[in-house]
């Protein structure tokens, strides 16, 4: 029993569910707040692509399973005072799924680089604050991948270096990316609300629900990123805010909440965007 517990701790410490989701070909909404602001219909399309582009539905399904196993397994272990064998196995499965996602992210660098290159410094039609946040977010995302790859390679004994500092760096970059997402989505929400107020007398009533849906989608982005950010801080070294203080079930709960939002957005995308 002690051997199983030690092996479980070792696996969870190596891959503590760091799940970064940066989809291929994600798009940012253009024309938000600039002098060449797009029409309501164009705005809806751009913001919707941005909202859904933050999450790749193909990645949300295994992510939900990963965090779901951690939620159930952590709850079972807590209720049984650490004696539940099923709970331990679920946590091991969760750790292995997270490891699988880490390996798959080895192939995401090129897609991220191409997107960062195509986006550049943004467009003149995009509000300067949003454009600045987008550029910062792209830079952080680009740096995240090599840090995680080095940490993974060190754990796999492919390179002779300590993995701990690289895991900390990748987790910090993940947290920074999530924070940028929260700030950017909040800015988009403010802009959409202001736009709605300005156009209440001129905008067709049929278009008002569309703007409402866009606001709702951005709110979901904020909630999802905030939940992931809470976990990212937990995975930072002890002493940094609440680093290392969450029980497994709480990590699983926050991650499941976030990944379910991703599945919700994926389903909306597949059904044509109706909320």
C-alpha positions in Angstrom: 0.0 0.0 0.0 2.8 2.4 0.8 4.5 1.7 -2.5 1.3 2.6 -4.3 1.0 5.8 -2.4 4.5 6.8 -3.2 4.1 6.0 -6.9 0.9 8.1 -6.9 2.6 11.1 -5.4 5.5 10.8 -7.8 3.2 10.8 -10.8 1.1 13.6 -9.6 4.2 15.7 -8.8 5.6 15.1 -12.3 2.4 16.0 -14.2 0.1 18.0 -11.9 -2.7 18.5 -14.5 -1.1 21.5 -16.2 -3.5 21.8 -19.1 -2.8 24.5 -21.6 -5.4 24.9 -24.4 -4.3 27.0 -27.3 -6.2 25.9 -30.4 -4.8 25.9 -33.9 -5.8 28.9 -36.0 -7.5 30.8 -33.2 -8.7 34.2 -34.1 -9.0 37.5 -32.2 -11.9 39.9 -32.7 -10.9 42.8 -34.8 -12.6 46.2 -35.0 -13.3 46.5 -31.3 -13.2 50.1 -30.4 -11.1 51.3 -33.3 -12.0 54.0 -35.8 -12.9 51.4 -38.4 -15.3 49.4 -36.1 -17.2 46.7 -38.0 -20.9 46.3 -38.2 -22.9 44.4 -35.6 -23.0 41.3 -37.8 -19.3 41.4 -38.5 -18.6 42.1 -34.8 -20.7 39.0 -33.8 -18.7 36.8 -36.2 -15.3 38.0 -35.1 -16.0 37.9 -31.3 -17.7 34.5 -31.6 -14.7 33.1 -33.4 -12.4 34.5 -30.7 -14.6 33.1 -27.9 -14.7 29.7 -29.4 -11.1 29.8 -30.7 -9.8 29.9 -27.1 -10.7 26.3 -26.7 -10.3 23.4 -29.0 -13.3 21.0 -28.6 -11.2 18.0 -29.5 -9.0 18.8 -26.5 -11.9 19.6 -24.2 -13.2 16.1 -24.1 -10.1 14.3 -22.7 -9.5 17.4 -20.5 -13.0 16.9 -19.0 -12.2 13.2 -18.4 -8.9 14.1 -16.8 -10.3 16.5 -14.4 -13.4 14.4 -13.8 -11.3 11.5 -12.7 -9.3 13.8 -10.4 -12.6 15.2 -8.9 -14.1 11.8 -8.2 -10.8 10.2 -7.1 -9.9 13.0 -4.8 -13.4 13.0 -3.3 -13.2 9.2 -2.7 -9.8 9.5 -1.1 -10.9 12.3 1.2 -14.0 10.5 2.4 -12.0 7.3 3.0 -9.1 9.1 4.7 -6.8 8.0 1.9 -7.8 4.3 1.9 -9.8 4.1 -1.3 -8.0 2.0 -3.9 -10.5 3.1 -6.6 -9.8 6.7 -5.7 -6.0 6.2 -6.1 -6.5 4.5 -9.5 -8.7 7.4 -10.7 -6.0 9.9 -9.7 -3.4 7.8 -11.5 -5.6 7.7 -14.6 -6.0 11.5 -14.3 -2.2 12.0 -14.1 -1.7 9.7 -17.2 -4.2 11.6 -19.2 -2.5 14.9 -18.3 0.8 13.3 -19.3 -0.7 12.3 -22.6 -1.8 15.9 -23.2 1.6 17.1 -22.4 3.1 14.9 -25.0 0.6 15.9 -27.6 1.5 19.6 -27.0 4.9 18.8 -28.4 3.3 19.3 -31.8 1.6 22.6 -31.1 4.6 24.9 -31.4 4.4 25.4 -35.2 0.7 26.2 -35.2 1.2 28.7 -32.4 4.2 30.3 -34.2 2.2 30.6 -37.5 -0.7 32.3 -35.7 1.6 34.7 -33.8 3.4 35.6 -37.1 0.1 36.1 -38.9 -1.3 38.3 -36.1 1.8 40.4 -35.7 1.0 43.6 -33.9 -2.7 43.5 -34.8 -4.6 45.7 -37.1 -5.3 49.5 -37.0 -9.0 48.8 -36.7 -8.6 47.1 -33.3 -8.6 49.1 -30.1 -5.0 49.7 -28.8 -5.6 48.1 -25.4 -7.0 45.0 -26.9 -4.3 44.8 -29.5 -1.6 45.2 -26.8 -3.2 42.4 -24.7 -3.4 40.1 -27.7 0.3 40.7 -28.5 1.3 40.0 -24.9 -0.9 36.9 -24.8 0.7 35.6 -28.0 4.2 36.1 -26.7 3.4 34.4 -23.4 1.8 31.4 -25.3 4.8 31.1 -27.6 7.2 31.0 -24.6 5.0 28.5 -22.7 5.6 25.6 -25.1 9.4 25.3 -25.1 9.5 25.6 -21.3 7.0 22.7 -21.0 8.9 20.7 -23.6 12.2 21.1 -21.7 10.5 20.1 -18.4 9.0 17.0 -20.1 12.3 16.1 -21.7 14.1 16.4 -18.4 11.6 14.1 -16.7 11.9 11.6 -19.5 15.8 11.7 -19.0 16.2 12.9 -22.6 18.3 15.9 -21.4 20.5 16.4 -18.4 18.8 19.1 -16.5 16.5 19.5 -13.5 12.8 19.8 -14.5 11.5 21.6 -11.5 12.4 25.2 -12.6 11.0 24.5 -16.1 7.7 23.3 -14.7 7.5 26.4 -12.6 8.3 28.6 -15.6 5.7 26.8 -17.8 3.0 27.1 -15.0 3.8 30.8 -14.5 3.5 31.4 -18.2 0.2 29.5 -18.3 -1.1 31.6 -15.4 0.0 34.8 -17.2 -1.8 33.7 -20.4 -5.0 33.1 -18.4 -4.7 36.5 -16.7 -4.3 38.1 -20.1 -7.4 36.2 -21.3 -9.4 37.4 -18.3 -8.4 41.0 -18.9 -9.0 40.9 -22.6 -12.4 39.2 -22.3 -13.4 41.7 -19.7 -12.4 44.6 -22.0 -14.5 43.0 -24.8 -17.5 42.7 -22.5 -17.2 46.4 -21.5 -16.9 47.4 -25.2 -19.9 45.3 -26.2 -22.1 46.7 -23.4 -21.1 50.3 -24.4 -21.8 49.4 -28.1 -25.2 48.1 -27.2 -26.1 51.2 -25.2 -25.0 53.5 -28.0 -27.0 51.5 -30.7 -30.1 50.7 -28.7 -32.1 53.3 -30.7 -30.5 52.5 -34.0 -29.8 48.8 -33.9 -32.5 46.4 -35.1 -34.2 44.6 -32.3 -33.3 41.3 -34.0 -29.6 42.1 -33.5 -29.8 42.8 -29.8 -30.1 39.2 -28.7 -26.9 38.5 -30.7 -25.0 41.1 -28.7 -26.4 39.6 -25.5 -25.1 36.2 -26.5 -21.7 37.6 -27.2 -21.5 39.1 -23.8 -22.6 35.8 -22.3 -19.9 34.0 -24.2 -17.2 36.4 -23.0 -18.5 36.0 -19.4 -18.0 32.2 -19.8 -14.5 32.8 -21.0 -13.8 34.9 -17.9 -15.2 32.2 -15.6 -13.3 29.4 -17.4 -10.0 31.2 -17.3 -10.5 32.3 -13.7 -11.0 28.7 -12.7 -7.9 27.6 -14.6 -5.9 30.5 -13.1 -6.9 29.3 -9.6 -5.4 25.9 -10.4 -2.3 27.4 -12.0 -1.6 29.3 -8.8 -2.1 26.1 -6.8 0.6 24.4 -9.0 3.1 27.2 -8.2 5.7 26.5 -5.4 4.4 26.6 -1.8 4.5 30.2 -0.4 3.2 31.8 -3.6 -0.3 32.8 -2.7 -2.2 29.5 -2.3 0.4 27.4 -4.0 0.1 23.7 -3.2 -2.9 24.2 -0.9 -5.8 22.8 -2.9 -7.0 19.2 -2.3 -7.2 17.0 -5.4 -11.0 17.2 -5.4 -11.0 21.0 -5.6 -8.5 21.0 -8.4 -10.7 18.5 -10.2 -13.8 20.6 -9.5 -12.3 23.8 -10.9 -10.9 22.0 -13.9 -14.1 20.1 -14.7 -16.0 23.4 -14.5 -13.6 25.0 -16.9 -13.5 22.1 -19.4 -17.3 21.8 -19.4 -17.5 25.4 -20.5 -15.2 24.4 -23.3 -17.5 21.5 -24.3 -20.5 23.9 -24.1 -18.7 26.3 -26.5 -17.8 23.4 -28.8 -21.4 22.3 -29.0 -22.6 25.8 -29.7 -20.0 26.0 -32.5 -21.2 22.7 -34.0 -24.9 23.8 -33.8 -24.2 27.1 -35.6 -23.6 29.2 -32.5 -27.0 29.3 -30.9 -26.8 29.6 -27.2 
